[in-house]
């Protein structure tokens, strides 16, 4: 039995071609792979504003992210105490703020 014919509206008959930088291509390719999609399907979903599948995160990355979040929570609590002046030296305030910024950058790197 032959495959049923698609209706005219669901046929992918128009080809769009565009140029991009290597960096942009690598970003799109990585994002598509993370979603488990081909590059063409990823771009189609992005330009039609359809929801993308959630990023696939390995159990190890999830565990690292949870640990970093816990550390960040502890740092936030210490920073709050330092800002309230609860027996914390001024030098510690600066170090805690720097540590909080560094932790945020690490989280962003892990997520990407």
C-alpha positions in Angstrom: 0.0 0.0 0.0 1.4 3.4 -1.0 2.0 6.2 1.5 -0.9 8.7 1.6 -0.3 12.0 -0.1 0.2 15.1 2.0 -2.1 18.0 1.6 -0.6 21.1 -0.2 -0.3 23.1 3.0 1.9 20.6 4.9 4.4 20.1 2.0 7.8 21.6 2.6 8.2 22.9 -0.9 10.0 26.2 -0.3 13.7 26.3 0.4 15.2 29.2 2.3 19.0 29.7 2.3 20.9 32.2 4.3 24.5 32.9 5.4 25.8 33.0 8.9 29.0 33.2 10.8 30.7 30.0 12.1 30.1 31.1 15.7 26.3 31.6 15.0 26.2 28.2 13.3 27.9 26.5 16.2 25.5 28.1 18.6 22.4 26.9 16.6 23.9 23.5 16.1 24.6 23.1 19.8 21.1 24.3 20.8 19.5 22.0 18.2 21.5 19.0 19.5 20.6 19.9 23.1 16.9 19.8 22.2 17.3 16.6 20.3 16.3 18.3 17.0 17.9 18.7 13.6 19.1 22.1 12.7 16.3 22.6 10.2 13.6 21.6 12.7 15.2 23.8 15.4 15.2 26.8 13.1 11.6 26.0 12.0 10.4 25.9 15.5 12.2 29.1 16.5 10.9 31.2 13.6 7.3 30.0 14.0 7.5 30.7 17.8 6.6 27.1 18.6 7.7 25.8 22.0 11.0 24.0 22.0 11.5 20.7 23.8 13.4 21.1 27.1 17.1 20.9 27.0 18.5 17.5 27.8 20.5 17.6 31.0 22.7 14.7 32.1 22.2 13.4 35.6 25.8 14.6 36.4 25.1 18.1 35.2 21.8 18.2 37.2 23.7 17.1 40.3 26.4 19.8 39.8 23.7 22.5 39.2 21.8 21.5 42.4 25.1 21.6 44.4 26.0 25.0 43.0 22.5 26.2 43.9 22.9 25.1 47.5 26.3 26.8 47.7 24.7 29.9 46.2 22.0 29.8 48.8 24.6 29.6 51.6 26.5 32.5 50.1 23.3 34.6 49.9 22.6 34.0 53.5 26.2 35.0 54.5 26.0 38.0 52.3 22.7 39.1 53.9 24.2 38.8 57.3 27.3 40.8 56.2 25.0 43.6 54.8 23.1 43.7 58.1 26.5 44.1 59.9 26.1 41.1 62.1 29.7 40.8 63.3 31.2 40.4 59.8 34.5 42.2 58.9 34.3 44.5 55.9 36.9 42.4 54.0 34.5 39.4 54.2 31.7 41.5 52.6 33.8 42.1 49.5 34.9 38.5 49.3 31.3 37.2 49.6 30.1 39.5 46.8 32.9 38.5 44.5 32.2 34.8 45.3 28.5 35.3 44.6 29.4 36.8 41.2 31.8 34.0 40.4 29.2 31.4 41.4 26.6 32.9 39.1 29.1 32.8 36.2 29.8 29.1 36.9 26.1 28.3 37.0 25.7 30.0 33.6 28.6 28.0 32.1 27.2 24.7 33.5 23.7 25.5 32.1 25.1 26.4 28.6 
